[in-house]
Amino acid sequence: MPIKSYLAHPYEGKKETLIKALTVIDQCEILPAENENLIVLVTETETEKEEEMLKEKLDAIKSLKLLAMVSGFNTPQKNN
């Protein structure tokens, strides 16, 4: 299950629009910076297909200027 964290930079004056767009995506959790035009975004997906679909959703957000990945890792699944 990939978990990734990003710094999401909105276009000027579009921070609230970007917050609204990200909060409706199930795989996203956000933490808006209080003193900067910046949003911390954490994503979690179950499969590579779900990760690809999430990337397409993020790419389609018009208020998103730049998405910089800070960290990403994949938790291995245990086979019993």
C-alpha positions in Angstrom: 0.0 0.0 0.0 1.9 3.1 -1.2 1.8 6.1 1.1 3.2 9.3 -0.3 3.5 12.9 1.0 3.7 16.0 -1.2 3.9 19.7 -1.0 1.1 21.0 -3.1 1.5 24.6 -4.5 -1.7 26.2 -5.8 -1.8 29.0 -8.4 -2.0 32.5 -6.9 -5.3 33.0 -5.2 -6.4 29.4 -5.7 -5.5 27.8 -2.4 -9.1 27.4 -1.2 -10.1 26.0 -4.6 -7.3 23.5 -4.4 -8.2 22.5 -0.8 -11.8 21.8 -1.9 -10.6 19.8 -4.9 -8.3 17.6 -2.8 -10.7 17.0 0.1 -13.2 15.2 -2.1 -10.6 12.6 -3.2 -10.9 9.6 -0.8 -7.2 8.7 -0.9 -6.1 12.2 0.1 -5.5 13.9 3.5 -4.5 17.5 3.6 -2.9 20.0 6.0 -3.0 23.5 4.7 -0.2 25.8 5.9 -1.4 28.8 7.8 1.3 31.2 6.8 2.2 30.1 3.3 0.5 29.4 0.0 1.1 25.7 0.5 -0.7 22.5 1.3 0.8 19.3 2.7 -0.9 16.3 1.0 -0.7 12.7 2.1 -2.0 10.0 -0.2 -2.6 6.3 0.4 -3.6 3.7 -2.2 -4.1 0.0 -2.1 -3.0 -1.0 -5.6 -0.9 0.3 -8.5 -4.1 0.7 -10.5 -5.6 2.9 -7.7 -2.3 4.9 -7.6 -2.5 5.5 -11.4 -6.2 6.7 -11.1 -5.2 9.0 -8.2 -2.4 10.5 -10.3 -4.8 11.2 -13.1 -7.2 12.9 -10.7 -4.4 15.1 -9.3 -3.2 16.0 -12.8 -6.7 17.2 -13.7 -6.9 19.7 -10.9 -6.6 23.1 -12.6 -5.8 25.0 -9.3 -2.7 22.9 -8.7 0.5 24.6 -10.0 3.1 22.2 -8.6 3.1 18.9 -6.7 6.5 18.0 -5.2 6.8 14.6 -3.6 8.6 14.7 -0.2 8.5 11.0 0.7 7.0 7.8 -0.6 7.1 4.2 0.5 5.3 0.9 -0.1 4.3 -1.2 2.9 4.9 -4.9 2.0 1.9 -7.2 2.3 2.3 -10.2 4.5 1.4 -13.5 3.0 0.0 -16.0 5.5 
